[in-house]
Protein backbone atom coordinates (compact mmCIF):
# COMPACT_ATOMS: atom_id res chain seq x y z
CA UNK A 1 0.00 0.00 0.00
CA UNK A 2 1.40 3.43 -0.92
CA UNK A 3 1.78 6.26 1.65
CA UNK A 4 -0.76 8.39 -0.25
CA UNK A 5 -3.37 5.65 -0.15
CA UNK A 6 -2.74 5.02 3.53
CA UNK A 7 -3.11 8.71 4.41
CA UNK A 8 -6.31 9.00 2.36
CA UNK A 9 -7.85 6.11 4.27
CA UNK A 10 -7.11 7.83 7.59
CA UNK A 11 -8.39 11.27 6.45
CA UNK A 12 -11.40 12.13 8.65
CA UNK A 13 -13.18 14.17 5.95
CA UNK A 14 -13.07 11.36 3.35
CA UNK A 15 -16.54 10.04 2.64
CA UNK A 16 -17.45 6.43 3.22
CA UNK A 17 -17.82 5.69 -0.50
CA UNK A 18 -14.48 7.25 -1.32
CA UNK A 19 -12.80 5.13 1.35
CA UNK A 20 -14.57 2.03 0.06
CA UNK A 21 -13.42 2.78 -3.50
CA UNK A 22 -9.85 3.24 -2.31
CA UNK A 23 -9.95 -0.05 -0.43
CA UNK A 24 -11.28 -1.88 -3.48
CA UNK A 25 -8.61 -0.31 -5.69
CA UNK A 26 -5.85 -1.38 -3.31
CA UNK A 27 -7.28 -4.87 -2.91
CA UNK A 28 -7.77 -5.49 -6.63
CA UNK A 29 -4.38 -4.19 -7.75
CA UNK A 30 -2.46 -7.40 -6.91
CA UNK A 31 -5.30 -9.50 -8.31
CA UNK A 32 -5.08 -7.69 -11.64
CA UNK A 33 -1.36 -8.35 -11.73
CA UNK A 34 -1.82 -11.99 -10.80
CA UNK A 35 -4.50 -12.46 -13.47
CA UNK A 36 -1.89 -11.82 -16.17
CA UNK A 37 0.38 -14.65 -15.00
CA UNK A 38 -0.12 -18.05 -16.63
CA UNK A 39 1.52 -21.36 -15.82
CA UNK A 40 3.37 -23.48 -18.33
CA UNK A 41 0.81 -26.32 -18.31
CA UNK A 42 -2.17 -23.97 -18.57
CA UNK A 43 -0.60 -22.19 -21.54
CA UNK A 44 -0.16 -25.48 -23.39
CA UNK A 45 -3.68 -26.69 -22.62
CA UNK A 46 -5.24 -23.44 -23.85
CA UNK A 47 -3.03 -23.40 -26.97
CA UNK A 48 -4.24 -26.89 -27.90
CA UNK A 49 -7.87 -25.78 -27.62
CA UNK A 50 -7.39 -22.54 -29.57
CA UNK A 51 -4.98 -23.74 -32.26
CA UNK A 52 -6.08 -22.97 -35.81
CA UNK A 53 -3.67 -25.65 -37.01
CA UNK A 54 -5.58 -28.29 -35.07
CA UNK A 55 -8.89 -26.96 -36.40
CA UNK A 56 -7.62 -27.45 -39.96
CA UNK A 57 -6.32 -30.93 -39.06
CA UNK A 58 -9.72 -31.80 -37.59
CA UNK A 59 -11.41 -30.76 -40.84
CA UNK A 60 -9.04 -32.94 -42.87
CA UNK A 61 -9.66 -35.86 -40.52
CA UNK A 62 -13.44 -35.44 -40.79
CA UNK A 63 -13.21 -35.23 -44.59
CA UNK A 64 -11.20 -38.47 -44.70
CA UNK A 65 -13.73 -40.14 -42.41
CA UNK A 66 -16.64 -39.01 -44.61
CA UNK A 67 -14.88 -40.25 -47.77
CA UNK A 68 -14.29 -43.64 -46.15
CA UNK A 69 -17.94 -43.95 -45.07
CA UNK A 70 -19.13 -42.88 -48.52
CA UNK A 71 -17.16 -45.64 -50.26
CA UNK A 72 -18.16 -48.24 -47.71
CA UNK A 73 -21.86 -47.38 -48.08
CA UNK A 74 -21.86 -48.56 -51.70
CA UNK A 75 -22.39 -52.10 -50.36
CA UNK A 76 -25.63 -50.93 -48.74
CA UNK A 77 -28.88 -50.59 -50.73
CA UNK A 78 -29.27 -47.29 -52.53
CA UNK A 79 -33.03 -46.74 -52.83
CA UNK A 80 -34.73 -44.13 -55.02
CA UNK A 81 -38.44 -43.39 -54.76
CA UNK A 82 -40.24 -41.59 -57.57
CA UNK A 83 -43.02 -41.42 -60.11
CA UNK A 84 -43.21 -41.44 -63.89
CA UNK A 85 -46.65 -39.99 -64.66
CA UNK A 86 -47.25 -39.17 -68.29
CA UNK A 87 -49.67 -39.28 -71.22
CA UNK A 88 -49.49 -42.29 -73.55
CA UNK A 89 -50.64 -42.59 -77.16
CA UNK A 90 -50.15 -45.98 -78.70
CA UNK A 91 -47.75 -48.49 -77.16
CA UNK A 92 -46.49 -47.20 -73.74
CA UNK A 93 -42.93 -46.01 -74.16
CA UNK A 94 -40.33 -45.34 -71.48
CA UNK A 95 -39.90 -42.01 -69.71
CA UNK A 96 -36.38 -41.49 -68.41
CA UNK A 97 -35.55 -45.16 -68.91
CA UNK A 98 -38.67 -46.48 -67.18
CA UNK A 99 -42.26 -47.11 -68.22
CA UNK A 100 -44.82 -44.53 -67.04
CA UNK A 101 -45.88 -45.45 -63.50
CA UNK A 102 -47.81 -43.95 -60.63
CA UNK A 103 -45.09 -44.98 -58.20
CA UNK A 104 -41.72 -46.70 -58.50
CA UNK A 105 -38.87 -47.80 -56.24
CA UNK A 106 -35.37 -48.64 -57.52
CA UNK A 107 -32.56 -50.10 -55.41
CA UNK A 108 -28.96 -50.90 -56.31
CA UNK A 109 -25.88 -51.99 -54.36
CA UNK A 110 -22.53 -53.61 -54.94
CA UNK A 111 -22.53 -57.33 -54.33
CA UNK A 112 -19.13 -58.35 -55.69
CA UNK A 113 -16.69 -55.62 -56.72
CA UNK A 114 -12.97 -56.20 -56.23
CA UNK A 115 -12.04 -52.66 -57.26
CA UNK A 116 -14.43 -51.04 -54.79
CA UNK A 117 -13.11 -53.20 -51.96
CA UNK A 118 -9.59 -51.87 -52.56
CA UNK A 119 -10.84 -48.30 -52.90
CA UNK A 120 -12.38 -48.69 -49.44
CA UNK A 121 -9.08 -49.98 -48.06
CA UNK A 122 -7.25 -47.03 -49.59
CA UNK A 123 -9.74 -44.62 -47.99
CA UNK A 124 -9.18 -46.32 -44.65
CA UNK A 125 -5.42 -45.76 -44.99
CA UNK A 126 -6.11 -42.10 -45.78
CA UNK A 127 -8.20 -41.89 -42.60
CA UNK A 128 -5.38 -43.44 -40.58
CA UNK A 129 -2.96 -40.90 -42.04
CA UNK A 130 -5.32 -38.03 -41.17
CA UNK A 131 -5.64 -39.25 -37.58
CA UNK A 132 -1.86 -39.56 -37.22
CA UNK A 133 -1.45 -36.12 -38.78
CA UNK A 134 -3.82 -34.66 -36.18
CA UNK A 135 -1.73 -36.11 -33.34
CA UNK A 136 1.44 -34.84 -35.04
CA UNK A 137 -0.03 -31.33 -35.37
CA UNK A 138 -0.92 -31.42 -31.66
CA UNK A 139 2.69 -32.27 -30.79
CA UNK A 140 3.87 -29.41 -33.01
CA UNK A 141 1.56 -26.99 -31.19
CA UNK A 142 3.01 -28.24 -27.89
CA UNK A 143 6.56 -27.70 -29.18
CA UNK A 144 5.89 -24.19 -30.50
CA UNK A 145 4.05 -23.05 -27.39
CA UNK A 146 6.60 -24.60 -25.01
CA UNK A 147 9.53 -22.95 -26.80
CA UNK A 148 7.81 -19.55 -26.85
CA UNK A 149 6.94 -19.81 -23.15
CA UNK A 150 10.40 -20.97 -22.07
CA UNK A 151 12.22 -18.43 -24.25
CA UNK A 152 10.06 -15.62 -22.83
CA UNK A 153 10.73 -16.86 -19.31
CA UNK A 154 14.46 -17.05 -20.01
CA UNK A 155 14.45 -13.57 -21.56
CA UNK A 156 12.72 -12.13 -18.50
CA UNK A 157 15.43 -13.58 -16.30
CA UNK A 158 18.16 -12.30 -18.61
CA UNK A 159 16.56 -8.85 -18.65
CA UNK A 160 16.71 -8.72 -14.87
CA UNK A 161 20.39 -9.62 -15.02
CA UNK A 162 21.03 -7.10 -17.81
CA UNK A 163 19.34 -4.32 -15.85
CA UNK A 164 21.60 -5.13 -12.91
CA UNK A 165 24.55 -5.04 -15.30
CA UNK A 166 23.33 -1.70 -16.66
CA UNK A 167 23.37 -0.18 -13.17
CA UNK A 168 26.90 -1.50 -12.63
CA UNK A 169 28.03 -0.13 -16.02
CA UNK A 170 26.57 3.30 -15.29
CA UNK A 171 28.28 3.35 -11.90
CA UNK A 172 31.56 2.28 -13.49
CA UNK A 173 31.18 4.99 -16.13
CA UNK A 174 30.51 7.58 -13.42
CA UNK A 175 33.53 6.48 -11.37
CA UNK A 176 35.78 6.52 -14.44
CA UNK A 177 34.49 9.98 -15.37
CA UNK A 178 35.28 11.27 -11.89
CA UNK A 179 38.74 9.73 -11.96
CA UNK A 180 39.32 11.18 -15.42
CA UNK A 181 38.37 14.65 -14.22
CA UNK A 182 41.02 14.55 -11.48
CA UNK A 183 43.63 13.00 -13.75
CA UNK A 184 43.67 9.44 -12.34
CA UNK A 185 42.27 7.91 -15.55
CA UNK A 186 42.78 8.85 -19.16
CA UNK A 187 40.08 10.04 -21.55
CA UNK A 188 40.44 6.68 -23.32
CA UNK A 189 39.42 4.83 -20.17
CA UNK A 190 36.43 7.13 -19.87
CA UNK A 191 35.37 6.34 -23.45
CA UNK A 192 35.79 2.61 -22.78
CA UNK A 193 33.49 2.85 -19.77
CA UNK A 194 30.91 4.72 -21.82
CA UNK A 195 31.16 2.12 -24.57
CA UNK A 196 30.61 -0.68 -22.06
CA UNK A 197 27.46 1.04 -20.75
CA UNK A 198 26.22 1.62 -24.31
CA UNK A 199 26.72 -2.05 -25.20
CA UNK A 200 24.69 -3.16 -22.18
CA UNK A 201 21.93 -0.71 -23.12
CA UNK A 202 21.90 -2.12 -26.67
CA UNK A 203 21.60 -5.68 -25.35
CA UNK A 204 18.71 -4.62 -23.12
CA UNK A 205 16.93 -2.98 -26.06
CA UNK A 206 17.38 -6.13 -28.15
CA UNK A 207 16.15 -8.39 -25.32
CA UNK A 208 13.15 -6.15 -24.62
CA UNK A 209 12.18 -6.18 -28.31
CA UNK A 210 12.42 -9.98 -28.45
CA UNK A 211 10.46 -10.33 -25.20
CA UNK A 212 7.73 -8.05 -26.54
CA UNK A 213 7.37 -10.16 -29.69
CA UNK A 214 7.31 -13.41 -27.71
CA UNK A 215 4.78 -12.00 -25.25
CA UNK A 216 2.56 -10.99 -28.16
CA UNK A 217 2.79 -14.47 -29.71
CA UNK A 218 2.10 -16.18 -26.39
CA UNK A 219 -0.84 -13.85 -25.78
CA UNK A 220 -2.38 -14.81 -29.13
CA UNK A 221 -1.89 -18.50 -28.38
CA UNK A 222 -3.59 -18.38 -24.98
CA UNK A 223 -6.09 -15.61 -25.68
CA UNK A 224 -4.68 -13.19 -23.08
CA UNK A 225 -3.74 -9.54 -23.73
CA UNK A 226 0.05 -9.40 -24.06
CA UNK A 227 0.33 -6.31 -21.86
CA UNK A 228 1.56 -7.46 -18.49
CA UNK A 229 1.52 -11.14 -19.41
CA UNK A 230 3.98 -12.96 -17.16
CA UNK A 231 5.35 -16.49 -17.09
CA UNK A 232 5.71 -18.70 -14.04
CA UNK A 233 9.29 -19.94 -13.89
CA UNK A 234 8.51 -22.54 -11.21
CA UNK A 235 5.84 -24.18 -13.39
CA UNK A 236 8.27 -25.15 -16.19
CA UNK A 237 9.13 -28.85 -15.83
CA UNK A 238 12.83 -29.71 -15.88
CA UNK A 239 14.05 -31.25 -19.11
CA UNK A 240 15.41 -34.79 -18.86
CA UNK A 241 19.02 -35.66 -19.51
CA UNK A 242 19.36 -37.61 -22.75
CA UNK A 243 22.25 -40.02 -23.07
CA UNK A 244 24.42 -39.82 -26.17
CA UNK A 245 24.64 -43.61 -26.17
CA UNK A 246 20.92 -43.90 -26.84
CA UNK A 247 19.99 -44.59 -30.47
CA UNK A 248 17.57 -41.69 -30.65
CA UNK A 249 17.54 -41.69 -34.48
CA UNK A 250 16.23 -45.25 -34.67
CA UNK A 251 13.64 -44.52 -31.98
CA UNK A 252 12.51 -41.39 -33.80
CA UNK A 253 12.13 -43.20 -37.13
CA UNK A 254 10.15 -45.97 -35.45
CA UNK A 255 7.60 -43.68 -33.81
CA UNK A 256 7.79 -40.62 -36.06
CA UNK A 257 4.38 -39.34 -37.14
CA UNK A 258 5.84 -38.11 -40.43
CA UNK A 259 7.17 -41.61 -41.20
CA UNK A 260 3.87 -43.24 -40.22
CA UNK A 261 1.91 -40.82 -42.40
CA UNK A 262 4.21 -41.53 -45.35
CA UNK A 263 3.83 -45.29 -44.82
CA UNK A 264 0.02 -45.00 -44.69
CA UNK A 265 0.08 -43.03 -47.93
CA UNK A 266 2.17 -45.76 -49.56
CA UNK A 267 -0.44 -48.34 -48.50
CA UNK A 268 -3.25 -46.12 -49.79
CA UNK A 269 -1.50 -45.69 -53.15
CA UNK A 270 -0.93 -49.44 -53.38
CA UNK A 271 -4.60 -50.20 -52.71
CA UNK A 272 -5.68 -47.63 -55.29
CA UNK A 273 -3.33 -49.13 -57.87
CA UNK A 274 -4.72 -52.57 -57.14
CA UNK A 275 -8.25 -51.16 -57.47
CA UNK A 276 -7.42 -49.70 -60.89
CA UNK A 277 -6.24 -53.14 -62.05
CA UNK A 278 -9.35 -54.74 -60.54
CA UNK A 279 -11.54 -52.51 -62.69
CA UNK A 280 -10.76 -55.02 -65.46
CA UNK A 281 -12.30 -57.87 -63.42
CA UNK A 282 -15.97 -58.93 -63.47
CA UNK A 283 -18.34 -57.31 -60.99
CA UNK A 284 -21.81 -58.13 -59.70
CA UNK A 285 -24.41 -55.63 -58.50
CA UNK A 286 -27.70 -56.40 -56.79
CA UNK A 287 -30.66 -54.42 -58.17
CA UNK A 288 -34.41 -54.38 -57.69
CA UNK A 289 -37.33 -52.41 -59.05
CA UNK A 290 -40.99 -52.02 -58.13
CA UNK A 291 -43.62 -50.16 -60.17
CA UNK A 292 -47.27 -49.38 -59.60
CA UNK A 293 -48.64 -48.88 -63.13
CA UNK A 294 -51.69 -46.81 -64.07
CA UNK A 295 -54.79 -47.94 -65.98
CA UNK A 296 -54.83 -45.01 -68.42
CA UNK A 297 -51.54 -45.58 -70.26
CA UNK A 298 -52.92 -48.21 -72.72
CA UNK A 299 -51.20 -51.14 -70.97
CA UNK A 300 -54.37 -53.28 -71.13
CA UNK A 301 -54.70 -52.70 -74.89
CA UNK A 302 -51.21 -53.84 -75.82
CA UNK A 303 -50.28 -56.36 -73.07
CA UNK A 304 -52.24 -59.60 -72.82
CA UNK A 305 -51.65 -60.14 -69.09
CA UNK A 306 -51.46 -56.68 -67.55
CA UNK A 307 -50.87 -56.31 -63.80
CA UNK A 308 -50.58 -53.01 -61.95
CA UNK A 309 -48.02 -54.23 -59.40
CA UNK A 310 -44.66 -55.27 -60.88
CA UNK A 311 -41.45 -56.23 -59.14
CA UNK A 312 -38.03 -57.34 -60.42
CA UNK A 313 -34.90 -58.35 -58.49
CA UNK A 314 -31.63 -59.86 -59.63
CA UNK A 315 -27.92 -59.46 -60.19
CA UNK A 316 -26.28 -57.23 -62.76
CA UNK A 317 -23.11 -58.86 -64.12
CA UNK A 318 -20.39 -56.94 -65.93
CA UNK A 319 -17.51 -58.52 -67.84
CA UNK A 320 -14.99 -55.94 -69.12
CA UNK A 321 -13.46 -57.06 -72.40
CA UNK A 322 -11.50 -54.19 -73.93
CA UNK A 323 -10.62 -51.08 -71.95
CA UNK A 324 -7.24 -49.74 -73.00
CA UNK A 325 -7.78 -46.43 -71.20
CA UNK A 326 -8.25 -48.27 -67.90
CA UNK A 327 -5.08 -50.29 -68.46
CA UNK A 328 -3.12 -47.06 -68.97
CA UNK A 329 -4.75 -45.62 -65.85
CA UNK A 330 -3.65 -48.69 -63.86
CA UNK A 331 -0.04 -48.26 -65.05
CA UNK A 332 -0.14 -44.61 -63.94
CA UNK A 333 -1.36 -45.77 -60.51
CA UNK A 334 1.61 -48.15 -60.27
CA UNK A 335 3.96 -45.22 -60.93
CA UNK A 336 2.20 -43.30 -58.15
CA UNK A 337 2.99 -46.16 -55.76
CA UNK A 338 6.69 -45.95 -56.65
CA UNK A 339 6.64 -42.19 -56.07
CA UNK A 340 4.98 -42.63 -52.65
CA UNK A 341 7.58 -45.21 -51.65
CA UNK A 342 10.44 -42.90 -52.64
CA UNK A 343 8.89 -40.06 -50.64
CA UNK A 344 8.51 -42.35 -47.61
CA UNK A 345 12.20 -43.26 -47.86
CA UNK A 346 13.13 -39.59 -48.06
CA UNK A 347 11.00 -38.77 -45.00
CA UNK A 348 12.57 -41.66 -43.09
CA UNK A 349 16.08 -40.46 -43.90
CA UNK A 350 15.20 -36.84 -43.06
CA UNK A 351 13.79 -37.77 -39.65
CA UNK A 352 16.86 -39.87 -38.88
CA UNK A 353 19.26 -37.09 -39.93
CA UNK A 354 17.40 -34.36 -38.03
CA UNK A 355 17.25 -36.45 -34.87
CA UNK A 356 20.91 -37.38 -35.05
CA UNK A 357 21.86 -33.74 -35.65
CA UNK A 358 19.87 -32.54 -32.63
CA UNK A 359 21.22 -35.32 -30.43
CA UNK A 360 24.81 -34.56 -31.37
CA UNK A 361 24.23 -30.84 -30.78
CA UNK A 362 23.30 -31.65 -27.18
CA UNK A 363 26.89 -32.72 -26.52
CA UNK A 364 28.22 -29.41 -27.82
CA UNK A 365 25.59 -27.34 -25.99
CA UNK A 366 26.27 -29.21 -22.75
CA UNK A 367 29.96 -28.39 -23.10
CA UNK A 368 29.17 -24.73 -23.84
CA UNK A 369 26.93 -24.59 -20.77
CA UNK A 370 29.75 -25.95 -18.63
CA UNK A 371 32.13 -23.36 -20.08
CA UNK A 372 29.63 -20.56 -19.39
CA UNK A 373 29.15 -21.78 -15.84
CA UNK A 374 32.90 -21.90 -15.16
CA UNK A 375 33.39 -18.46 -16.72
CA UNK A 376 30.74 -17.06 -14.38
CA UNK A 377 32.34 -18.75 -11.37
CA UNK A 378 35.77 -17.40 -12.36
CA UNK A 379 34.29 -13.89 -12.74
CA UNK A 380 32.73 -14.19 -9.29
CA UNK A 381 36.05 -15.30 -7.83
CA UNK A 382 37.73 -12.35 -9.57
CA UNK A 383 35.48 -9.97 -7.63
CA UNK A 384 36.71 -11.45 -4.36
CA UNK A 385 40.30 -11.20 -5.57
CA UNK A 386 39.94 -7.52 -6.46
CA UNK A 387 38.34 -6.80 -3.09
CA UNK A 388 41.45 -8.24 -1.45
CA UNK A 389 43.69 -6.10 -3.68
CA UNK A 390 41.70 -2.99 -2.76
CA UNK A 391 42.96 -3.21 0.81
CA UNK A 392 46.57 -3.22 -0.39
CA UNK A 393 46.07 -0.44 -2.92
CA UNK A 394 46.77 -2.68 -5.91
CA UNK A 395 43.26 -2.09 -7.31
CA UNK A 396 40.74 0.74 -7.32
CA UNK A 397 36.97 1.11 -7.26
CA UNK A 398 36.82 1.22 -11.06
CA UNK A 399 38.48 -2.22 -11.24
CA UNK A 400 35.90 -3.60 -8.81
CA UNK A 401 32.98 -2.24 -10.83
CA UNK A 402 34.45 -3.63 -14.03
CA UNK A 403 34.80 -7.03 -12.37
CA UNK A 404 31.18 -6.90 -11.30
CA UNK A 405 30.11 -5.96 -14.82
CA UNK A 406 32.12 -8.88 -16.20
CA UNK A 407 30.47 -11.26 -13.72
CA UNK A 408 27.01 -9.97 -14.64
CA UNK A 409 27.82 -10.38 -18.33
CA UNK A 410 29.01 -13.94 -17.76
CA UNK A 411 25.79 -14.70 -15.87
CA UNK A 412 23.71 -13.50 -18.82
CA UNK A 413 25.75 -15.77 -21.12
CA UNK A 414 25.19 -18.64 -18.70
CA UNK A 415 21.40 -18.09 -18.85
CA UNK A 416 21.56 -18.05 -22.67
CA UNK A 417 23.51 -21.32 -22.72
CA UNK A 418 20.94 -22.85 -20.38
CA UNK A 419 18.11 -21.93 -22.76
CA UNK A 420 19.98 -23.20 -25.84
CA UNK A 421 20.46 -26.60 -24.22
CA UNK A 422 16.86 -26.68 -23.01
CA UNK A 423 15.56 -25.80 -26.49
CA UNK A 424 17.55 -28.57 -28.20
CA UNK A 425 16.40 -31.10 -25.60
CA UNK A 426 12.74 -30.21 -26.15
CA UNK A 427 13.19 -30.47 -29.93
CA UNK A 428 14.66 -33.94 -29.46
CA UNK A 429 11.69 -34.90 -27.28
CA UNK A 430 9.46 -33.82 -30.16
CA UNK A 431 11.41 -36.00 -32.58
CA UNK A 432 11.21 -39.07 -30.35
CA UNK A 433 7.52 -38.60 -29.51
CA UNK A 434 8.08 -37.89 -25.82
CA UNK A 435 7.12 -34.22 -25.74
CA UNK A 436 3.56 -34.80 -24.55
CA UNK A 437 4.60 -37.00 -21.62
CA UNK A 438 7.10 -34.30 -20.62
CA UNK A 439 5.01 -31.19 -21.22
CA UNK A 440 1.62 -32.55 -20.10
CA UNK A 441 2.28 -35.49 -17.79
CA UNK A 442 -0.72 -37.37 -16.49
CA UNK A 443 -1.88 -35.90 -13.23
CA UNK A 444 -1.77 -38.38 -10.31
SVG drawing of the C-alpha trace seen along z (x, -y; Angstrom):
<svg xmlns="http://www.w3.org/2000/svg" viewBox="-57 -17 106 80">
<polyline fill="none" stroke="black" stroke-width="0.4" points="0.0,0.0 1.4,-3.4 1.8,-6.3 -0.8,-8.4 -3.4,-5.6 -2.7,-5.0 -3.1,-8.7 -6.3,-9.0 -7.8,-6.1 -7.1,-7.8 -8.4,-11.3 -11.4,-12.1 -13.2,-14.2 -13.1,-11.4 -16.5,-10.0 -17.4,-6.4 -17.8,-5.7 -14.5,-7.2 -12.8,-5.1 -14.6,-2.0 -13.4,-2.8 -9.9,-3.2 -9.9,0.1 -11.3,1.9 -8.6,0.3 -5.8,1.4 -7.3,4.9 -7.8,5.5 -4.4,4.2 -2.5,7.4 -5.3,9.5 -5.1,7.7 -1.4,8.4 -1.8,12.0 -4.5,12.5 -1.9,11.8 0.4,14.7 -0.1,18.0 1.5,21.4 3.4,23.5 0.8,26.3 -2.2,24.0 -0.6,22.2 -0.2,25.5 -3.7,26.7 -5.2,23.4 -3.0,23.4 -4.2,26.9 -7.9,25.8 -7.4,22.5 -5.0,23.7 -6.1,23.0 -3.7,25.6 -5.6,28.3 -8.9,27.0 -7.6,27.5 -6.3,30.9 -9.7,31.8 -11.4,30.8 -9.0,32.9 -9.7,35.9 -13.4,35.4 -13.2,35.2 -11.2,38.5 -13.7,40.1 -16.6,39.0 -14.9,40.3 -14.3,43.6 -17.9,44.0 -19.1,42.9 -17.2,45.6 -18.2,48.2 -21.9,47.4 -21.9,48.6 -22.4,52.1 -25.6,50.9 -28.9,50.6 -29.3,47.3 -33.0,46.7 -34.7,44.1 -38.4,43.4 -40.2,41.6 -43.0,41.4 -43.2,41.4 -46.7,40.0 -47.3,39.2 -49.7,39.3 -49.5,42.3 -50.6,42.6 -50.2,46.0 -47.8,48.5 -46.5,47.2 -42.9,46.0 -40.3,45.3 -39.9,42.0 -36.4,41.5 -35.6,45.2 -38.7,46.5 -42.3,47.1 -44.8,44.5 -45.9,45.5 -47.8,43.9 -45.1,45.0 -41.7,46.7 -38.9,47.8 -35.4,48.6 -32.6,50.1 -29.0,50.9 -25.9,52.0 -22.5,53.6 -22.5,57.3 -19.1,58.4 -16.7,55.6 -13.0,56.2 -12.0,52.7 -14.4,51.0 -13.1,53.2 -9.6,51.9 -10.8,48.3 -12.4,48.7 -9.1,50.0 -7.2,47.0 -9.7,44.6 -9.2,46.3 -5.4,45.8 -6.1,42.1 -8.2,41.9 -5.4,43.4 -3.0,40.9 -5.3,38.0 -5.6,39.3 -1.9,39.6 -1.4,36.1 -3.8,34.7 -1.7,36.1 1.4,34.8 0.0,31.3 -0.9,31.4 2.7,32.3 3.9,29.4 1.6,27.0 3.0,28.2 6.6,27.7 5.9,24.2 4.1,23.1 6.6,24.6 9.5,22.9 7.8,19.5 6.9,19.8 10.4,21.0 12.2,18.4 10.1,15.6 10.7,16.9 14.5,17.0 14.4,13.6 12.7,12.1 15.4,13.6 18.2,12.3 16.6,8.9 16.7,8.7 20.4,9.6 21.0,7.1 19.3,4.3 21.6,5.1 24.6,5.0 23.3,1.7 23.4,0.2 26.9,1.5 28.0,0.1 26.6,-3.3 28.3,-3.3 31.6,-2.3 31.2,-5.0 30.5,-7.6 33.5,-6.5 35.8,-6.5 34.5,-10.0 35.3,-11.3 38.7,-9.7 39.3,-11.2 38.4,-14.6 41.0,-14.6 43.6,-13.0 43.7,-9.4 42.3,-7.9 42.8,-8.9 40.1,-10.0 40.4,-6.7 39.4,-4.8 36.4,-7.1 35.4,-6.3 35.8,-2.6 33.5,-2.9 30.9,-4.7 31.2,-2.1 30.6,0.7 27.5,-1.0 26.2,-1.6 26.7,2.1 24.7,3.2 21.9,0.7 21.9,2.1 21.6,5.7 18.7,4.6 16.9,3.0 17.4,6.1 16.2,8.4 13.1,6.2 12.2,6.2 12.4,10.0 10.5,10.3 7.7,8.1 7.4,10.2 7.3,13.4 4.8,12.0 2.6,11.0 2.8,14.5 2.1,16.2 -0.8,13.9 -2.4,14.8 -1.9,18.5 -3.6,18.4 -6.1,15.6 -4.7,13.2 -3.7,9.5 0.1,9.4 0.3,6.3 1.6,7.5 1.5,11.1 4.0,13.0 5.3,16.5 5.7,18.7 9.3,19.9 8.5,22.5 5.8,24.2 8.3,25.1 9.1,28.8 12.8,29.7 14.1,31.2 15.4,34.8 19.0,35.7 19.4,37.6 22.3,40.0 24.4,39.8 24.6,43.6 20.9,43.9 20.0,44.6 17.6,41.7 17.5,41.7 16.2,45.3 13.6,44.5 12.5,41.4 12.1,43.2 10.2,46.0 7.6,43.7 7.8,40.6 4.4,39.3 5.8,38.1 7.2,41.6 3.9,43.2 1.9,40.8 4.2,41.5 3.8,45.3 0.0,45.0 0.1,43.0 2.2,45.8 -0.4,48.3 -3.2,46.1 -1.5,45.7 -0.9,49.4 -4.6,50.2 -5.7,47.6 -3.3,49.1 -4.7,52.6 -8.3,51.2 -7.4,49.7 -6.2,53.1 -9.3,54.7 -11.5,52.5 -10.8,55.0 -12.3,57.9 -16.0,58.9 -18.3,57.3 -21.8,58.1 -24.4,55.6 -27.7,56.4 -30.7,54.4 -34.4,54.4 -37.3,52.4 -41.0,52.0 -43.6,50.2 -47.3,49.4 -48.6,48.9 -51.7,46.8 -54.8,47.9 -54.8,45.0 -51.5,45.6 -52.9,48.2 -51.2,51.1 -54.4,53.3 -54.7,52.7 -51.2,53.8 -50.3,56.4 -52.2,59.6 -51.7,60.1 -51.5,56.7 -50.9,56.3 -50.6,53.0 -48.0,54.2 -44.7,55.3 -41.4,56.2 -38.0,57.3 -34.9,58.4 -31.6,59.9 -27.9,59.5 -26.3,57.2 -23.1,58.9 -20.4,56.9 -17.5,58.5 -15.0,55.9 -13.5,57.1 -11.5,54.2 -10.6,51.1 -7.2,49.7 -7.8,46.4 -8.2,48.3 -5.1,50.3 -3.1,47.1 -4.7,45.6 -3.7,48.7 0.0,48.3 -0.1,44.6 -1.4,45.8 1.6,48.2 4.0,45.2 2.2,43.3 3.0,46.2 6.7,45.9 6.6,42.2 5.0,42.6 7.6,45.2 10.4,42.9 8.9,40.1 8.5,42.4 12.2,43.3 13.1,39.6 11.0,38.8 12.6,41.7 16.1,40.5 15.2,36.8 13.8,37.8 16.9,39.9 19.3,37.1 17.4,34.4 17.2,36.5 20.9,37.4 21.9,33.7 19.9,32.5 21.2,35.3 24.8,34.6 24.2,30.8 23.3,31.6 26.9,32.7 28.2,29.4 25.6,27.3 26.3,29.2 30.0,28.4 29.2,24.7 26.9,24.6 29.8,26.0 32.1,23.4 29.6,20.6 29.2,21.8 32.9,21.9 33.4,18.5 30.7,17.1 32.3,18.7 35.8,17.4 34.3,13.9 32.7,14.2 36.1,15.3 37.7,12.3 35.5,10.0 36.7,11.4 40.3,11.2 39.9,7.5 38.3,6.8 41.5,8.2 43.7,6.1 41.7,3.0 43.0,3.2 46.6,3.2 46.1,0.4 46.8,2.7 43.3,2.1 40.7,-0.7 37.0,-1.1 36.8,-1.2 38.5,2.2 35.9,3.6 33.0,2.2 34.4,3.6 34.8,7.0 31.2,6.9 30.1,6.0 32.1,8.9 30.5,11.3 27.0,10.0 27.8,10.4 29.0,13.9 25.8,14.7 23.7,13.5 25.7,15.8 25.2,18.6 21.4,18.1 21.6,18.0 23.5,21.3 20.9,22.9 18.1,21.9 20.0,23.2 20.5,26.6 16.9,26.7 15.6,25.8 17.6,28.6 16.4,31.1 12.7,30.2 13.2,30.5 14.7,33.9 11.7,34.9 9.5,33.8 11.4,36.0 11.2,39.1 7.5,38.6 8.1,37.9 7.1,34.2 3.6,34.8 4.6,37.0 7.1,34.3 5.0,31.2 1.6,32.5 2.3,35.5 -0.7,37.4 -1.9,35.9 -1.8,38.4"/>
</svg>
